Amino acid sequence: MAGPQTTREALMAELLGDVGALLDRAEALQAAMPAVADAAATQVFLAGEDAAKNIKASADQFGALLSSQRELMAKPLSEAAASISKSADVVEGGARRLATMAMFAGMAGGVLGGLIAGIAAAAFFMR
């Protein structure tokens, strides 16, 4: 076949060559798409696994931190509860002693009052 005779034929030949090259590239792209898609899916899967591991590690660290903080908070509360219990025992003992002393003071007052009343009555009637 001989070369193009006119400019139009030359442009048509060049256009057909460009279209052929584009078709070749489209076919190569079409052939490469499944491999690229598989590679992308693999990368997304691996990234998801890494993210899950990182989240689990962070959750474990947070759990350990929370546990240590709970122990730090529970110890002073436990000590305060023990101190309050001891204070309540002291107050209860003081209240019992006070009640006992009040009872004895009342009894002594009653005895003393009875004695004074008896002496006054005897003095009144013995005259």
VMD Tcl script that draws the C-alpha trace (Angstrom):
set ca {
  {0.00 0.00 0.00}
  {1.34 3.36 -0.90}
  {1.63 6.41 1.39}
  {-1.13 8.99 1.74}
  {-1.82 11.09 -1.33}
  {-3.46 14.08 0.38}
  {-3.25 15.89 3.67}
  {-6.65 14.56 4.49}
  {-5.47 11.00 4.02}
  {-2.40 11.71 6.16}
  {-4.55 13.15 8.95}
  {-6.92 10.16 8.72}
  {-3.99 7.74 8.93}
  {-2.58 9.60 11.92}
  {-6.02 9.63 13.58}
  {-6.42 5.89 12.99}
  {-2.98 5.32 14.50}
  {-3.88 7.42 17.57}
  {-7.20 5.58 17.97}
  {-5.36 2.25 17.69}
  {-2.91 3.34 20.38}
  {-5.79 4.43 22.61}
  {-7.52 1.08 22.08}
  {-4.30 -0.75 22.97}
  {-3.96 1.30 26.16}
  {-7.64 0.71 27.06}
  {-7.15 -3.04 26.62}
  {-4.01 -2.96 28.77}
  {-5.89 -0.97 31.41}
  {-8.80 -3.40 31.28}
  {-6.41 -6.32 31.73}
  {-4.66 -4.61 34.66}
  {-7.88 -3.58 36.50}
  {-8.54 -6.90 38.32}
  {-4.97 -7.06 39.64}
  {-5.11 -3.40 40.74}
  {-8.50 -3.94 42.39}
  {-7.20 -7.02 44.22}
  {-4.14 -5.12 45.40}
  {-6.30 -2.21 46.59}
  {-8.67 -4.59 48.40}
  {-5.71 -6.28 50.07}
  {-4.30 -2.93 51.20}
  {-7.69 -1.87 52.58}
  {-8.03 -5.21 54.43}
  {-4.53 -4.91 55.91}
  {-5.19 -1.32 56.96}
  {-8.41 -2.45 58.64}
  {-6.57 -5.18 60.52}
  {-3.90 -2.71 61.65}
  {-6.58 -0.28 62.80}
  {-8.35 -3.04 64.75}
  {-5.08 -4.04 66.43}
  {-4.33 -0.42 67.31}
  {-7.82 0.08 68.72}
  {-7.54 -3.11 70.79}
  {-4.12 -2.08 72.11}
  {-5.47 1.38 73.02}
  {-8.49 -0.18 74.72}
  {-6.22 -2.49 76.71}
  {-4.03 0.45 77.77}
  {-7.10 2.44 78.77}
  {-8.42 -0.53 80.77}
  {-5.11 -0.87 82.61}
  {-5.03 2.87 83.31}
  {-8.61 2.80 84.55}
  {-7.85 -0.17 86.79}
  {-4.82 1.55 88.33}
  {-6.80 4.75 88.86}
  {-9.60 2.76 90.48}
  {-7.10 1.26 92.91}
  {-5.62 4.69 93.64}
  {-9.09 6.07 94.36}
  {-10.32 3.05 96.33}
  {-7.42 3.03 98.82}
  {-8.08 6.51 100.29}
  {-11.82 5.81 100.36}
  {-11.20 2.55 102.21}
  {-8.90 4.31 104.68}
  {-11.50 7.05 105.19}
  {-14.22 4.46 105.82}
  {-12.02 2.71 108.40}
  {-11.30 6.06 110.09}
  {-14.99 6.94 110.16}
  {-15.80 3.55 111.66}
  {-13.20 4.06 114.42}
  {-14.56 7.57 115.06}
  {-18.08 6.19 115.32}
  {-16.87 3.62 117.87}
  {-15.24 6.38 119.93}
  {-18.39 8.52 119.80}
  {-20.55 5.54 120.74}
  {-18.27 4.72 123.71}
  {-18.39 8.36 124.86}
  {-22.16 8.41 124.57}
  {-22.43 5.24 126.68}
  {-20.13 6.69 129.35}
  {-22.10 9.94 129.36}
  {-25.40 8.06 129.69}
  {-23.98 5.94 132.53}
  {-22.67 9.02 134.33}
  {-26.03 10.78 133.86}
  {-27.81 7.76 135.32}
  {-25.52 7.65 138.36}
  {-25.83 11.43 138.82}
  {-29.61 11.10 138.68}
  {-29.54 8.26 141.18}
  {-27.23 10.23 143.49}
  {-29.48 13.28 143.16}
  {-32.50 11.15 143.96}
  {-30.80 9.63 147.00}
  {-29.59 13.05 148.17}
  {-32.99 14.62 147.58}
  {-34.71 11.78 149.45}
  {-32.27 12.12 152.33}
  {-32.84 15.89 152.56}
  {-36.61 15.40 152.35}
  {-36.45 12.71 155.06}
  {-34.41 14.92 157.38}
  {-36.78 17.84 156.77}
  {-39.82 15.65 157.44}
  {-38.25 14.18 160.57}
  {-37.34 17.64 161.86}
  {-40.89 18.87 161.19}
  {-42.59 15.93 162.89}
  {-40.12 15.51 165.77}
  {-40.62 18.91 167.19}
}
mol new
graphics top color blue
foreach p $ca { graphics top sphere $p radius 0.5 }
foreach p [lrange $ca 0 end-1] q [lrange $ca 1 end] { graphics top cylinder $p $q radius 0.2 }
display resetview
